[in-house]
Amino acid sequence: MTAREPAETRTTESESRSTPSETRTTTTTASTTARSAQTATLAEIAREAGVSAPTVSKVLNGRADVAPATRTRVEELLRAHGYRRRRAEASRSPLIDLVFHELESAWAMEVIRGVENVARDAGLSVVLSESAGRLTPGRTWADQVAARRPHGVILVLSGLDESQRALLTSRSIPFVVMDPAGDPGADVPSIGATNWQGGLAATRHLVELGHRRIGAITGPSRMMCSRARIDGYRAALETAGLPVEQDLIRPGDFHHETGYRQGLELLRRPDRPTAVFAGNDLQALGLYEAARELGLRIPEDLSVVGFDDLPVTRLVGPPLTTVRQPLTEMAEAAAKLVLDLAREEGTPAATRVELATSLVVRSSTGEPPAV
C-alpha cells in the first residue's frame, strides 16, 4: 500500500513483504543513561503555558489545530520538564517510520527490503520519508510522526536535531540511526558497518595485485562512513609503504555522475592511476563509463573497486570487485532494535552495532599493465 502526504518531507507507506535474511557478524557496546524524572503532569505544564490540558494533549499528538507560538511554548516546557509519555499510555499505529536523506538509488531499495522483512513478521507497515538531501528532516515531518504515533523511527544517513529528539522522546517514540552521517551521540542507538575495515581491504587488495598508483573517489566529507572508508584507504597505502598522493584523491558524493566526472579527471592525467577505489558502487559504475569513453579496458588498463555490493554489480561487464556492506541485514538489525526499544518500559541502554564488511573479488581487478 502506498500513500503520499503533502509535507515538507515526502512520505509514502508500503506494506511489508519479502523473506528474512541472515544477519552477519555484530559487535555491540552499551552505555546506560538514567531516565529523567517526570517532574510535571500535563495539567501543570498547561498551567505554566497558560493553556488548557487538552491543548497540551493536542501538541503531544501532533494535531495541526494549535497556534505555532503556543506549540513552541508547550514544546519548550515539555523539554524543560523532561516530560515523557508512559509507553503504556501511548497508543501506537501499526507503523515504522523509515527516513532517508535520499531515496532514488538501488542502495535505498536494499534498506527498504530489510526493514520490510522485520515489519512484515511483526504485522506492521512501513512509512517512507525523504528529506531531500538534508541530514535532518524538517519540522513538518516531526509533527507528522507525532500525529502518526508509529512504533518507532529509523533514520538512514540522517539524524535529528535537539528539538526533534525531544519531541519523539516526550511521545515515547523510539528511534534508531542507521549508518549515521555524523556521531549520533552516546545515548542514540545506531547501526553501522565496518567502513574503515572495508576501505582498508579494498585498497590492500589492489596493493597485493601490484598496483602502486591507486586513486580514490570519496563520498561526502560530512558523512562519517565516507571519512572512515577513505581513512582505511590511506591506512592500507601507509602500511604498504606507499605515499598517499592527495592529487589522486577526488571528492565525491556517492552518485554515478560524480564517479564519471571525477573518473575523467583521474584518467586523463599523464600519470594516471592504474587502479581506483571508487568509494561506492554507483561511483564505480560512473568510473566504468569514463574508462570506456577514454578507450581504457577494465581490468587490463584499469582496476576498479566499489563499495556496497549492490545487485547490479554482478551484472555489469566486467562484474565489479567491491566491498560488501550488508545493507539488508543492517536494516533488519535497525528494525529489530527499534521494536525492542518500543517494548521497553524505561530508557534502555544505548546500543551501537557494527556489522562486518567483506571484500568480494570479481573481474574488475587484476595486475597493473606492464610499463
Protein Blocks (a to p, Z undefined) as FASTA:
>chain_A
ZZddddfbdcdddddedjdddddddddddddddddddfbdfklmmmmnopafklmmmmmn
opakbcfklmmmmmmmmmmnopacdfklmccddbdddddfbfbbfklmmmmmmmmmmmmm
nopacddddeehpabdcfklmmmmmmnopabdcdehiacdfklmmmmmmnopacddehif
bdnbjklccddddfklmmmmmmmmmmmnopabdcdddddfkbmklmmmmmmmmmmmmmno
pacdfklpccdehiaklmmmmmmmmmmpmkbcfbdcehiamlmmmmmmmmmmnopacfkl
occddehjpaklmmmccddddddddfklmmmmmmmmmmmmmmpmbdcddddddddddddd
dfkbccdddZZ
